[in-house]
Amino acid sequence: MSTLEAVLVFPALLLLLMLIIQFALWYHASDLATAAAQDGTRAARVQGATASDGAAEANQLLDQTGRSILQGRQVLVERTRDVTRVEVRGTCIELVPFLHLPVHAVAESPTERFRGRLAR
């Protein structure tokens, strides 16, 4: 009887442990995507910078820290006269088969612009 219980309980506990680790990896990947989006926004929003500067900064952070955790990543940078927006998308590495967890982070900030004094 105890062998039958072990055969039934052990796989369930193993699956539970794998799910806990999977969600910890997803949480870490989400934090990395958020940090990359924020770094990309900081790099692209300064005066004289371009959208490609923000994409390069975000990709550099992801290359250094999250190359294997965040898969199929996309970094989209939109820099207008008023707002700079960086969006990072990807998928978390799969520990549990058939469990695809998407990762999405957005950072937005006003674009730096220096204005002259208003005449009175």
C-alpha positions in Angstrom: 0.0 0.0 0.0 2.8 2.4 0.8 4.4 1.8 -2.6 1.2 2.7 -4.3 0.9 5.9 -2.3 4.5 6.8 -3.2 3.9 6.2 -6.8 0.9 8.5 -6.8 2.2 11.2 -4.4 5.8 11.6 -5.7 4.9 12.7 -9.3 2.4 15.2 -7.9 5.0 16.7 -5.5 7.5 16.8 -8.3 5.1 18.6 -10.6 4.2 21.1 -7.8 7.9 21.8 -7.3 8.5 22.3 -11.0 5.5 24.7 -11.2 6.9 26.8 -8.3 10.3 27.0 -10.0 8.6 27.9 -13.3 6.7 30.8 -11.8 9.9 32.0 -10.0 11.7 32.0 -13.4 8.7 33.9 -15.0 8.8 36.5 -12.2 12.6 36.9 -12.7 12.1 37.3 -16.5 9.4 39.9 -15.9 11.7 41.9 -13.7 14.5 41.7 -16.3 12.1 42.9 -19.0 11.0 45.8 -16.8 14.6 46.8 -16.1 15.5 46.6 -19.8 12.5 48.7 -20.7 13.4 51.3 -18.1 17.0 51.4 -19.2 16.0 51.7 -22.8 13.7 54.6 -22.0 16.3 56.4 -20.0 18.8 56.1 -22.9 16.3 57.1 -25.6 14.6 60.0 -23.9 17.6 62.3 -23.5 18.1 65.2 -25.9 20.1 64.1 -29.0 19.4 60.4 -28.5 17.5 58.2 -31.0 15.2 55.3 -30.7 18.0 53.0 -31.7 20.0 54.2 -28.7 17.2 53.0 -26.5 16.9 49.6 -28.3 20.7 49.1 -28.0 20.7 49.8 -24.3 17.7 47.5 -23.6 19.2 44.7 -25.7 22.6 45.1 -24.0 21.0 44.6 -20.6 19.1 41.6 -21.8 22.2 40.1 -23.3 24.2 40.5 -20.1 21.5 39.2 -17.7 18.6 37.4 -19.3 19.9 35.8 -22.5 18.7 32.3 -21.5 15.6 33.2 -19.4 13.8 35.5 -21.9 13.4 33.8 -25.2 12.2 35.2 -28.5 12.5 38.7 -27.2 11.4 41.9 -29.1 12.4 45.4 -28.1 10.2 48.1 -29.6 11.1 51.7 -29.1 8.9 54.6 -30.0 10.4 58.1 -29.6 8.2 61.1 -30.4 8.6 64.8 -29.7 6.7 64.4 -26.4 7.0 60.8 -25.2 9.5 58.0 -25.3 8.2 54.5 -25.0 10.0 51.2 -24.8 8.2 47.8 -24.9 9.9 44.5 -24.3 8.2 41.2 -25.1 9.3 37.6 -25.0 8.6 34.2 -23.5 10.0 32.8 -20.3 12.1 29.7 -20.6 10.0 26.5 -20.3 10.7 24.2 -17.4 7.2 22.6 -17.3 6.4 21.2 -20.8 3.6 23.1 -22.7 3.5 26.0 -20.3 4.3 29.1 -22.3 4.4 32.1 -20.1 4.5 35.4 -22.0 6.6 38.3 -20.6 5.7 41.9 -21.4 7.0 45.2 -20.0 6.5 48.8 -20.9 8.3 51.9 -19.8 7.3 55.4 -20.8 8.7 58.8 -20.1 8.6 62.4 -21.4 11.2 63.1 -24.1 13.7 65.7 -22.9 13.3 69.0 -24.7 14.9 72.3 -23.8 12.8 75.3 -24.3 13.7 78.9 -24.3 12.2 81.4 -21.9 8.8 82.7 -22.7 8.6 86.4 -23.5 6.3 88.5 -21.4 
